[in-house]
Amino acid sequence: MTFPWLSLLGLLPLLGALVLALPVRGAARFIGLAFSLATLALAVVVAVLHLGGTDLTVRQPWISAFGAYWSLGLDGMGLAMVLLTAVLTPIVLIAEWDVVGHGRWDAQGYFAMVLALEGTAILTFLAGDVLLFYVFFEATLIPMYFLIGGFGGEHRRAAALKFLMFNLVGGFILLAAVIGLFATSVSLGGTPSYLLTDLAGLSIPTETGRC
């Protein structure tokens, strides 16, 4: 498949978040909703193509020295999570149409952060490369932190800080696992690779993950 459907699906809401970074205050809500609905329509197209047997896999070298690829793909669970995210996002935006933030945060900031969260979440579900998955999984923490800190309740700042700290600690553990997979792919496969398809073909001993 030559057209990068999956890349477009993940990057479209991120583009919407960037557009909302511009001074478009009067139309911010409508722009945010339009991007979320366009993402939903694209997700439906992707689902139809995937269920129809079309190979939508995207795979381009990203960081060749580390064996990392811009690799996106779909399976049954991934499709379900992508559709769920695409359906819920416009519902969330409509439900919080008159959202009021704290300090400098307003509806435009809220809609931008929700779109950023949608884009990074979709790319996380589509990632077919472990390092790419790690990058986008950690990237979801950024809009979530600002959503909690900018639109949360009375103790929003403390809650946002705790959320970030706990997830960063977990992220360091996940990073150690990613580095371990890099070393394992080199020792067992001869060449570094973070591709799930390559890692699935390795005979990794069960004691590899033990400390």
PECOR-V456517 format. One record per backbone hydrogen bond with DSSP energy under -1.0 kcal/mol. NH is the residue of the N-H (numbers start at 1). CO is the residue of the C=O. E is the energy in kcal/mol with one decimal. If there is no record, write none. Layout:
BEGIN
nh=NH co=CO e=E
nh=NH co=CO e=E
END
This chain:
BEGIN
nh=5 co=3 e=-2.3
nh=8 co=4 e=-2.3
nh=9 co=5 e=-2.3
nh=10 co=6 e=-1.9
nh=11 co=7 e=-2.3
nh=12 co=8 e=-2.1
nh=15 co=11 e=-2.3
nh=16 co=12 e=-1.9
nh=17 co=13 e=-2.0
nh=18 co=14 e=-1.9
nh=19 co=15 e=-2.4
nh=20 co=16 e=-2.0
nh=21 co=18 e=-1.1
nh=22 co=19 e=-1.7
nh=24 co=22 e=-2.1
nh=27 co=24 e=-1.1
nh=31 co=27 e=-2.6
nh=32 co=28 e=-2.8
nh=33 co=29 e=-2.5
nh=34 co=30 e=-2.4
nh=35 co=31 e=-2.3
nh=36 co=32 e=-2.0
nh=37 co=33 e=-2.5
nh=38 co=34 e=-2.3
nh=39 co=35 e=-2.2
nh=40 co=36 e=-2.0
nh=41 co=37 e=-2.5
nh=42 co=38 e=-2.3
nh=43 co=39 e=-2.4
nh=44 co=40 e=-2.0
nh=45 co=41 e=-2.0
nh=46 co=42 e=-2.6
nh=47 co=43 e=-2.4
nh=48 co=44 e=-2.4
nh=49 co=45 e=-2.5
nh=50 co=46 e=-2.8
nh=51 co=47 e=-2.8
nh=52 co=48 e=-1.4
nh=53 co=50 e=-1.6
nh=54 co=49 e=-2.6
nh=58 co=72 e=-2.6
nh=60 co=70 e=-1.5
nh=62 co=68 e=-2.5
nh=63 co=68 e=-1.1
nh=66 co=63 e=-1.2
nh=67 co=64 e=-1.0
nh=68 co=63 e=-2.2
nh=70 co=60 e=-3.6
nh=71 co=69 e=-1.6
nh=72 co=58 e=-2.3
nh=73 co=126 e=-2.8
nh=79 co=75 e=-2.6
nh=80 co=76 e=-1.9
nh=81 co=77 e=-2.3
nh=82 co=78 e=-2.4
nh=83 co=79 e=-2.5
nh=84 co=80 e=-2.3
nh=85 co=81 e=-2.3
nh=86 co=82 e=-2.5
nh=87 co=83 e=-2.3
nh=88 co=84 e=-2.4
nh=89 co=85 e=-1.9
nh=92 co=88 e=-2.7
nh=93 co=89 e=-2.3
nh=94 co=90 e=-2.3
nh=95 co=91 e=-2.5
nh=96 co=92 e=-1.8
nh=97 co=94 e=-1.4
nh=99 co=96 e=-1.8
nh=102 co=150 e=-2.0
nh=105 co=102 e=-1.9
nh=110 co=106 e=-2.1
nh=111 co=107 e=-2.8
nh=112 co=108 e=-2.1
nh=113 co=109 e=-2.4
nh=114 co=110 e=-2.3
nh=115 co=111 e=-2.0
nh=116 co=112 e=-2.3
nh=117 co=113 e=-2.3
nh=118 co=114 e=-2.4
nh=119 co=115 e=-2.5
nh=120 co=116 e=-2.3
nh=121 co=117 e=-2.2
nh=122 co=118 e=-2.6
nh=123 co=119 e=-2.2
nh=124 co=120 e=-1.6
nh=125 co=121 e=-2.1
nh=126 co=122 e=-1.6
nh=127 co=123 e=-1.3
nh=128 co=71 e=-3.5
nh=130 co=194 e=-2.8
nh=133 co=129 e=-2.6
nh=134 co=130 e=-2.3
nh=135 co=131 e=-2.2
nh=136 co=132 e=-2.2
nh=137 co=133 e=-2.5
nh=138 co=134 e=-2.4
nh=139 co=135 e=-1.7
nh=140 co=136 e=-1.2
nh=141 co=138 e=-1.3
nh=142 co=139 e=-1.1
nh=144 co=140 e=-1.5
nh=145 co=141 e=-2.4
nh=146 co=142 e=-1.8
nh=147 co=143 e=-2.3
nh=148 co=144 e=-2.3
nh=149 co=145 e=-2.8
nh=150 co=146 e=-2.3
nh=151 co=147 e=-1.7
nh=152 co=148 e=-1.3
nh=156 co=153 e=-1.5
nh=159 co=155 e=-2.3
nh=160 co=156 e=-2.9
nh=161 co=157 e=-2.2
nh=162 co=158 e=-2.6
nh=163 co=159 e=-2.6
nh=164 co=160 e=-2.2
nh=165 co=161 e=-2.6
nh=166 co=162 e=-2.7
nh=167 co=163 e=-1.9
nh=168 co=164 e=-2.2
nh=169 co=165 e=-2.2
nh=170 co=166 e=-2.0
nh=171 co=167 e=-2.1
nh=172 co=168 e=-2.0
nh=173 co=169 e=-1.6
nh=174 co=170 e=-2.3
nh=175 co=171 e=-2.5
nh=176 co=172 e=-2.0
nh=177 co=173 e=-1.7
nh=178 co=174 e=-2.2
nh=179 co=175 e=-2.6
nh=180 co=176 e=-2.2
nh=181 co=177 e=-2.2
nh=182 co=178 e=-1.8
nh=183 co=179 e=-2.3
nh=184 co=180 e=-2.5
nh=185 co=181 e=-2.6
nh=186 co=182 e=-1.7
nh=187 co=183 e=-2.4
nh=188 co=184 e=-2.6
nh=189 co=185 e=-1.8
nh=190 co=186 e=-1.3
nh=194 co=67 e=-1.8
nh=196 co=128 e=-2.4
nh=199 co=195 e=-2.7
nh=200 co=196 e=-2.4
nh=202 co=199 e=-1.3
nh=204 co=202 e=-1.4
nh=208 co=205 e=-1.6
nh=210 co=207 e=-1.3
END
